[in-house]
Amino acid sequence: MNHNPAKAAAFDEIESFDDLESVGAGMRIIITPLQEITPDKGKINIKVKVLSLWNQYYSNNHSSKLSGIDMILMDEQGTKIHATINSSIVCDFDTLLKENDYQIISNFNVKRNVDSTKLTKHEFKIQFYKKTNVRSCSEFSCNDDGMNFISFKDFVEGKIDQSYSFDVIGRLIQNKDITVLNPNNAPKHILEFQLYKL
């Protein structure tokens, strides 16, 4: 399988040479900032750091099956976006993508983020195709560490926007066993825990 975006690079109007990335053999591709991507943007290339990556599972007949891979990606401007890979194509990417890796990614789907709790504040999400191109690239510096901290006081008092995920610092002092809820035959695993303010 070919994951080399250089062979499929599309050159649009160049606004800044800062938006170009060398991919070898004298070829360059245009890098689009995450804040500018939309479903109707057309063929685009993004240069990102894989902030976090995890497997998603679903329960079926008392067993768990892989439903896909989820990732949070961040570009040089500190913009973050949620990306997903369906279980049917996980094997094409599971060795190519690791946390803290830097990648140029192209040929993917962009769709509106309609999750009830959004993992980033980006209006859209990225969905990989089987022919999505992934290529390692040079590291970049960014003043944003990718975290979205709120104060412990706001956390305890519920002064948070529950439409989006957030980060909080505390000491874990107790957690309960995982419980399984089964509303409408759609099992959900719940873990309750207690945090203490540092």
Residue pairs with C-beta under 8 A, 6 or more apart in sequence:
1 92
2 133
3 96
3 132
3 133
3 134
3 135
4 23
4 133
4 135
5 23
5 29
5 45
5 104
5 105
5 106
5 107
5 133
5 135
6 23
6 24
6 25
6 27
6 29
6 135
8 43
8 106
8 107
8 133
9 23
9 27
9 28
9 29
9 30
9 45
9 106
10 29
10 30
10 42
10 43
10 45
11 29
11 30
12 30
12 42
14 20
14 30
19 30
19 31
19 32
19 33
20 28
20 29
20 30
20 31
21 28
21 29
21 31
21 45
21 47
21 104
21 137
22 28
23 29
23 104
23 135
29 45
29 104
29 106
30 44
30 45
31 45
31 46
31 47
31 104
32 41
32 44
32 45
32 46
33 75
33 76
33 77
33 79
34 46
34 48
34 73
34 74
34 75
34 77
34 79
34 80
34 81
34 122
35 77
35 79
35 122
37 44
37 46
37 81
37 110
37 124
37 126
38 110
38 124
39 110
39 111
39 112
39 124
41 110
43 106
43 107
44 106
45 104
45 105
45 106
46 73
46 75
46 104
46 105
46 106
47 75
47 76
47 102
47 103
47 104
47 137
47 140
48 73
48 74
48 75
48 102
48 103
48 105
49 73
49 74
49 75
49 100
49 101
49 102
49 103
49 139
49 140
49 142
49 146
50 71
50 72
50 73
50 97
50 98
50 99
50 100
50 101
50 102
50 103
51 71
51 72
51 73
51 74
51 80
51 99
51 100
51 146
52 71
52 72
52 99
53 69
53 70
53 71
53 72
53 97
53 98
53 99
54 69
54 70
54 71
55 66
55 68
55 69
55 70
56 66
56 67
56 68
56 69
56 70
57 64
57 65
57 66
57 67
58 64
58 65
58 67
58 187
59 65
59 180
59 187
59 189
65 87
66 87
66 90
67 87
68 84
68 85
68 86
68 87
68 90
69 84
69 85
69 90
69 93
69 94
69 97
70 82
70 83
70 84
70 85
70 119
71 82
71 83
71 84
71 85
71 97
72 80
72 81
72 82
72 83
72 119
72 120
72 146
73 80
73 81
73 82
73 83
73 105
73 126
74 80
74 81
74 142
74 144
74 146
75 142
76 140
76 141
76 142
77 142
78 142
78 143
78 144
78 146
79 122
80 120
80 121
80 122
80 146
81 120
81 122
81 124
81 125
81 126
82 113
82 115
82 118
82 119
82 120
82 122
82 125
82 126
83 108
83 125
83 126
83 127
83 128
84 125
84 126
84 127
84 128
85 93
85 127
85 128
86 127
86 128
89 128
89 129
89 130
92 130
93 128
93 132
93 134
96 103
96 134
97 103
97 134
101 136
102 136
102 137
102 138
102 139
102 140
103 134
103 135
103 136
103 137
104 133
104 134
104 135
104 136
104 137
105 126
105 132
105 133
105 134
105 135
106 132
106 133
107 129
107 131
107 132
107 133
108 126
108 127
108 128
108 129
108 132
109 126
109 127
109 128
109 129
110 124
110 125
110 126
110 127
111 124
111 125
111 127
112 123
112 124
112 125
113 120
113 122
113 123
113 124
113 125
115 125
116 163
117 162
117 163
117 164
117 165
118 163
118 164
118 165
119 164
119 165
120 164
120 165
121 164
147 167
148 164
148 165
148 166
148 167
149 166
149 167
149 168
149 169
150 160
150 166
150 167
150 168
152 168
152 169
152 170
152 195
152 197
152 198
153 159
154 160
155 166
155 168
156 197
160 166
168 195
169 198
170 195
170 196
170 197
170 198
171 195
171 196
171 197
171 198
172 193
172 194
172 195
172 196
173 194
173 195
173 196
174 193
174 194
175 191
175 192
175 193
175 194
176 191
176 192
176 193
178 189
178 190
178 191
179 189
179 190
179 191
179 192
180 187
180 188
180 189
180 190
181 187
181 188
181 190
182 188
